[in-house]
Amino acid sequence: MHPELPYPFLQRDPARGLCLSGVALAEIAAEYGTPVYAYSAAAIRDAYVALTTAFGDRPHRLCYAVKANGNLSILALLARLGAGFDIVSGGELARVLAAGGDPAKVVFSGVGKRADEIRAALEVGIGCLNVESAAELDRVAQIAAAMGVIAPVSLRVNPDVDAKTHPYISTGLKDNKFGIPIGQAAGLYRQIQRHPHLAAVGIDCHIGSQLLDVSPFAAAAERVLALLDELTLLGIELHHLDLGGGLGIRYTTEQAPTAAAWVDALLTVIDRHPLARRLPIWLEPGRFLVGPAGVLLSRVEYLKPHPDDGKSFAIVDAAMNDLMRPALYGSVMAIEAVQPAADTVAQDWEIVGPVCETGDFLGKGRHLPLAAGDIVAVLGAGAYGFSMASNYNTRGRPAEVLVENGAVRPIRARESVEDLFQHERPFPSPNA
Ligand SMILES: *Cc1c(COP(=O)(O)O)cnc(C)c1O
């Protein structure tokens, strides 16, 4: 067990075990079954408030990156706080609208927007399309012309800075598929300027995810400001700068920057620039707002202790299909025993799921007091947890609950097996 819990709204109660914002996780597991994701509304709210407060009275917009966790209740909670949204598909646009989000505060990112997705975004009055290639810009222009509207666009530039994060979530290097090489951006902004159905509203960049150092953000901002100067000379006037998301969080023992450190690093660069300091700053935080707020609860099905030199396995009922980060990125996430019996002795366990893959693990070599039937909690599972879950091995995705003001609200039912094959059609039998 970790001597200290990495998140302030998790407490260990001597009688009730591990609690999330005052609610016993053992009770959630008993009532809703396992595996189940539980999120603290207060933790999400606190993260949002920390970030918005860091801007003081400077105009800004926080566009929550929906892909981190798109549950409608979480989107509604953030919409009520005033958040905008960063979407990467037409499906996410529909989610934001269903949750009561304001389309004018939505930015649409992603390298492969389909024509129907662009049309849907323009129909509802999207705030900004973050365009990622010259070919996409042509498509947006054609669609806007056909609809007789003016499309608000930013170019997502690739500043070629190293975010120093996992290669799968680094997006701001010239070898990554994302964005437009910053050297080509001015030429495309001139095309936008000349086109009757396009309006350049800002510059966008997003260099990666889970950054634990703020200096790459500052380096990217410097390059965006150099482009801003170039555009100003061309007579192109912009209305915001979107500096993306990517602020890292603490999973185990990392030192993650605070919201204030992130915003200060950006504003230190921006404040030196006479034009940029007057522009609203937009950010696209995902993980920072929801990651720490969530836990994944799972029950120990079997223990397979190996008394000699081999590893000992604790087989739990959550697997890589429920929480993919360890299998996909080799992520190390804290795991706690929720309410171990006093006489259970801690030892090193490989925490693994039932899926038929050796890569199916939640944690390796965890020193925990575990017995069959016990509940474990994977911490920091609010972002890229449920949203990356799949039905691999014909496993229904977990239930989700939101803890708010001491009450537990189910916000998504567990998928049933019937849910999983409802879209399939049995092959007709020959004698039918
Ligand atoms: C994923 C993504 C984000 C959010 O990243 P986090 O690390 O979750 O903050 C923001 N913007 C874009 C374009 C993204 O693809």
The ligand as an SDF file (V2000), in Angstrom:
LIG
                    3D

 15 15  0  0  0  0  0  0  0  0999 V2000
   -6.3700   14.6140  -26.5500 C   0  0  0  0  0  0  0  0  0  0  0  0
   -6.3630   16.0570  -26.9000 C   0  0  0  0  0  0  0  0  0  0  0  0
   -6.4310   17.0320  -25.9020 C   0  0  0  0  0  0  0  0  0  0  0  0
   -6.4600   16.7120  -24.4390 C   0  0  0  0  0  0  0  0  0  0  0  0
   -5.2640   16.1770  -23.9750 O   0  0  0  0  0  0  0  0  0  0  0  0
   -5.0960   15.9450  -22.3960 P   0  0  0  0  0  0  0  0  0  0  0  0
   -3.7300   15.3770  -22.2780 O   0  0  0  0  0  0  0  0  0  0  0  0
   -6.1460   14.9940  -21.9780 O   0  0  0  0  0  0  0  0  0  0  0  0
   -5.2190   17.2660  -21.7380 O   0  0  0  0  0  0  0  0  0  0  0  0
   -6.4830   18.3470  -26.2920 C   0  0  0  0  0  0  0  0  0  0  0  0
   -6.4580   18.7100  -27.5970 N   0  0  0  0  0  0  0  0  0  0  0  0
   -6.3840   17.7950  -28.5790 C   0  0  0  0  0  0  0  0  0  0  0  0
   -6.3680   18.2540  -29.9850 C   0  0  0  0  0  0  0  0  0  0  0  0
   -6.3380   16.4480  -28.2780 C   0  0  0  0  0  0  0  0  0  0  0  0
   -6.2500   15.5600  -29.2640 O   0  0  0  0  0  0  0  0  0  0  0  0
  1  2  1  0
  2  3  1  0
  2 14  2  0
  3  4  1  0
  3 10  2  0
  4  5  1  0
  5  6  1  0
  6  7  2  0
  6  8  1  0
  6  9  1  0
 10 11  1  0
 11 12  2  0
 12 13  1  0
 12 14  1  0
 14 15  1  0
M  END
$$$$
